């Protein structure tokens, strides 16, 4: 167990090290006193020569404890039923080191030192943990997200102004060459926007992974601590980004490339949806690579392999959660951006007519105000998605590698050193 934010040597847990089979078996908690006689609080001794302190509790006017009841007149004494065996506690499983107050065999509540309980997580707990990270560590989270969002929006603003500078208006008659150029310029802008968004997600996920890891342990996190943890891994983070972005471009464009090269519209139209499917597979398979890189401190290639290994067998679950949080983030961002778009439209010299003919989108006032709205929306919503991604990484390791035991020990909780997987809280 290493210090936060990393919890394991790169790749070692998934290779079978530190598995449940290697952990010492749990020892049953006995109640013997060492001389062969048990003790039970509140139980009197029965049929024993030495009654000990239990006899001292009887007053002088009461008969000594025995197995005979007082007979009624004319009846012969009858022995009372034997006393019930002493219980070790309500809901205690024999041989278990844990006391289960919820009833026989029911699991105890999992420890929760930070934003999540230390057990396999449900969807609600993952979302609640992401919100808890944003609420409890908002200075570090919003500062990092704001810087990345601002750089992304400034880059997009310059590309929009450059590529769409000669955009024809709606009332112009377009020649075929102008129509092709318009479609190409628009495609470049939208593709740039998408990949800048993807780049921002990768960077923010990697930068905020130490913050989320500390939040899971219930530890405070400052911006300086986060930058100190991230700084040595900056070259590896850039290398990972250099692998993920070209991979995403290739996944999207390769299926449509034969149609583009041959000029076949039908083949291109068939390759585009296949490209989106391949892009979705690529994204989900390697979505856990940024937190794996930052928390395990391995190489970029090792992080990609770790992500693929952790996602294997849970692809659809991770896809569904990622898609849901993307929809929530998109809707929230639209709600935030709409007032800025309205203000930009009012301030634009062309006004509503400029929106109809497309000239308003080229004015600096419209682009700048819209970019400000995009920065605000990204600053608030991107940490939600990146927090969910990091918690999915932690959840997968809890499910497959019993990471909850290591996290509990790192948080300073007691009672986890001898717990096995079958007996661990929430297991």
N, C-alpha and C positions, 0 to 999 in steps of 0.2 A: 504494500500500500504506500503510495507516494503522496506527497502533499498535494493539496488542491492547487490548480484545477485538474491535474491528471490523476487517475486512480490506478493505472496499471501500466506495465511495460508494453510497448507497442506490439500488438498482435498476440501477446501471450495468453490472454484468457480464452480466445477463440480456438487456440491450438490444444486445448485440453488441460492447461495448467490452471491450478486453482479451482478445479471442478468440485462438485459436491462430494464425489467419492473420496477425495483427499482430505476432507474435513473430519476432525475427530467426532466420534459419535457423542450424542448428548447423554449426560449422566443423569439417572433418575434421582430426584431429590427425596432422600429417605428421612424417616422420623425416628430412627432408632437412637437409643442413648448409649450404645456401645456395650451393654451387658445382656442383650437379647430381649429386653422388654421395651415395647413401644410406648410413646407418650402421645396423648391426644388431649387437647385443651377442652375442658368442660366435660370429660368422660370419667366416671368413677371406675375403680378397679373391681373386678368381679371374680369371686372365688379364689382370691389370692391371700396368702398368709400376711404379707406385708401390704397394708393399704396405703401407707405413705401419707402424703398431704391431703389425699381425698378424704380420709377418715377424720382429719382435723376439722373439716368443714361441717361435720355433723354436730348438732348441739347435744347437751347432756340429756335432754328429755326425749330424744329420738333414738330408736334402736339402731344398732350398727348396721351397715349395709350388708345384705345377704340375698339369697335367692328364694326366700320364702315370704309369701304375703301373709298378712294377718287374717286368720280364718274367722268366719262368722260363727256365731253360737250354733253348735250342733254339726259343724262341718269339719272335715279333716283338712289339714293344711295341704295346699297344692303348690307345686313349684311354679315360679313365674317363668315366662319365656326368657331365653337367654338374651342378653343385651346385644344390640346390633353392633357389628364390627365398626371400629372407629373409622371415620371418613377423613380423607386427606384434604378435603376442601370441595366446595360446590363446583362441579364442572371440571374437575381435575382428571386429565387423561393419565392412566397408569404409565409410569416410565417417562412422562414428559417433563422437561424442565420448566414449562410455562404453566401458570395457573389461568384457567379459562373462566372468567366470571360470567360469560354469556351462556353457559350451559354445557352439558356433556358433549365434547367433541367439537364445539364451535371455536373458530379461530379467534385469537385476540385482536384488538385493533392494532394496525401497523403503526410503528413509530413514525412521527412526522416532525423531524427537526427543522425543516424548512418549508418550501413551497409545495412539496408533494409528499404523500405517504410512501414509505420505503417498501413497496411491493409492486407487482405488475399494475400498470395504470390503465384506467378507462379513458374514454374520450373527454368526459367532463373534467376529469382531474388534469389531463394534459392542457386543456384550454384554461382551466383555473390557474395552473402553474405558470403558464405564459403571461397571464394577466397579473399574477402576483409578482413575477419578476419585474414587469414594467412598473408596477405600483411601488414596490419596495426598493428598487434600484434605479429610479427614473433619471437621476442625474447622469450616471454612466450610460444608460441605455439610450436616452434621447440625445445626448451629445454625440455619441458615435453614429447613431442613425441620421442625425441632422447633417453631419459633415459628409457622409456618403451620399445622402439624398441631394444635397446642394451641388456636389461635384457632378453627379449624374444629370441633374436638370440643366446645369450650365452647359454641359457637353451637348445634350439634346437640343437646347435652345440654339446653339451655334449651328448645329447640323440642319435644323429646320430652316433657319434663316438663309443658309447657304444653298441647300438643295432645292428649296421651294421658292427661291427668289424670282424666278422667271415663270411662275405658275400662271397659266392662262386663266382668264376669267370665264364664268359660265356662259356669257353672251357671245363669246368668240366662237367662230367656226374652226374646229380643230382639224388639221390635216392628219393623215395616218401617222406620220413621224412625230408630230406633236402629241398625239394620243399615247403613242408608245413611250415617249419621254416622260409624260405626266405619270403614267402607270409605274415606270421605273423609279422616278423620283419619290413617289408616294411609298412604293415598296421599300426603298432604302430607308426612309424616315421611320416607318413602322418597324422594320427589322432592327434598326438601330435602337429604337425605344425598347423593344423586347429584350435585346441582348444587354442593354444597359441595366434594365430591371433585373435580369438574371445575374449580371455581375454584381449589382448592389446586394442581392440576396446572398450570394456566396460570401462577399466580404463582411456583411453585417452578421451573418451566421457565425463565421469564424471569429470575428472580433468579440461577439457577445457570448460565445460559448463559455469562457471563464466566468463571466458574470452569472450565467445560469447555473454553472456548477457550484459556485459559492452559495447561491440562493437555495439550492437543493440541500446543502449542509447547514443552512441557517446562519451563514456567515455574511458579514457586511462586505461590500465591494465598493471601491472608489475608482475613479477614472484613472488615477495614477497606478493603482494596483493592476488594473486591466491592461493598460499600456505596457507595464513592466512584464506581464505574463505573455503578451502577444509579441513584443519586440524581437525576441530571439527566433521566433517562428515566421517572421515576415517573408524571408526568401522561400520557404516551403509553401506558405500561403499563396504567394504569387505563382509558384510553379503549379500548384493545384488549380488555380484559376486559369493558367495557360493550358491545362489539359481539359478542363471542363467546358470552356467556351468553344474551342474548335470542335470538340466532340458533339456539343449540342448543335452547332451549325451543320456538321456532317450528317447527324441523325435526321435533321429536318430537310436538307437539300438533296441528299444522295438518291432517295427514291424518285424524285422528280428530275434528276439530272439527265437520264436518257431522253425524256421528252423534250427537255430544253435543248439538248445538243442536236437532236434530229428535227426539231421544229414541229413536233407532233403535239397539237393541243390536247388530243384525247389522252395521250400517254402522260402528259404533264398533269392534266386534271386527275388522272388516276394516281399519280405519284404523290400529290400534295397531301391527301388524307393519310396515306401510308407513312409519309414523313412525320405527320403529327403524332401518329401512334408510336412510331419509333422514338420520337422526341420524348413522349410521356414515359416510355420504358426507360430511356436513358436517364431522365431526371429522377425518377423514383429509385432506380438502382443505385445511383451515386449521390442521393440527397443527403445521406449521413456522413459523407466524406469530410466536409468542413469541421463539424464537431469532433469527428474521430481524429483528424489531424491535430486540432488544438488541445484535446484532452489526453490523447495517447502520445503525442509528440513524436510521431513517426514521420516517414517521408510521404511525399505526395502520392506516390504509387501505392504505398502501404495503406494510406487512408482510403484510396479507391477500392482496394481489395477488401478492407474491413467493412466498408459500406455495403458492397455487394454481398458479403458473407452474412451480415446482420439482416439485410433485407430479404435474403433468400428464405422462402417459406412464408413470408408475411407481406409479399408485394402488394396484394390487393388491399390489405388493411392500411398500409402506409399510403398507398395511392388514394384511398377514400378519405383518410384524415387530411392529407395534403390538399386534395381537391376542395374539401369543405372549408378549410382555413383560407384557401385562395379565394373562394367565393365570398366569404365573410370579409376578407380584406379588400376585395375589389368593390363590393357594395359600400363599405365604409369609406373607402377612398373617393368614390363617386359623390357621396353625400358631402364630404369635406370640400371637394373641388368645385362643386356646382356654384356656391356663392362667389368664389373667385372668378369663375367663368362669366357669371352675370356682371360683376364689376368690370371685368376686362371688356365685355361687350359694350357697356355703357361708356367707358372711357375711350374706347376706340374711335378714331375720327370718322370711320365709315359707318359706325352704328349697326343697326339691324340690316341695312342694305348690304353692308360689307360682309356680314355673315352669310347672306344668301348667295352672293356672287363669289365668295371665297377670298376676297381681298382683306377682310378683317384679320384673318389668321396670319397675314404677313406683316402686320404692323408691330412695331416694337412694343408698344404699350400692351397690346393683347398678349403677345408672347411672354413678356416679362411677368405680368400679373398671373397668367396661367401657370407659369413656371413656379411662382411663389406658392400657388395653391398646390401644385404637385409636390413641392418640398414639404409643406406642412402635412399633406396626406401620407407621404412616404415615411416621414419621421414618426408618425403615430402608428401606422399600420404594419410597416416592415418588421419592427421588433416582435409583433405578435406571431408572424409566420416563422421568423427565425427562432423564436423561443420554442414554438411547437416542434420544429425540426430537432433542436437539441434535446428536448424532452423525449422525443421519439427514439433518439439514439440511446438515451439512458434507459428508457423502458425496454428496448430490445435487449440490452445487456442485462437488465434485471431478469428478464424472462429466460434468457439462455445461459447466463454466466453467474447468476446469483449476486449481481453487483450490489444488491440492497444490503448484504452483510458487510461488504467493504465500506459502503457509504455510512452505515450505522457506526462502524468502528471509527471512521474518519470524523464523524460528528461527535464522538465521545460518548455514545450510548453504551450501556452495560447490558450484559446478557446475550451478546451475539457471538462471543468467541467460540462457544461449544455448540451452537445451534446448527443442526443439519438442515438441508433443504426441505425435508418433509415436515420439520418442526418449526421452521423459522416463521415469525409473525407474517401473516399475509401470504404465505407460500401456498 
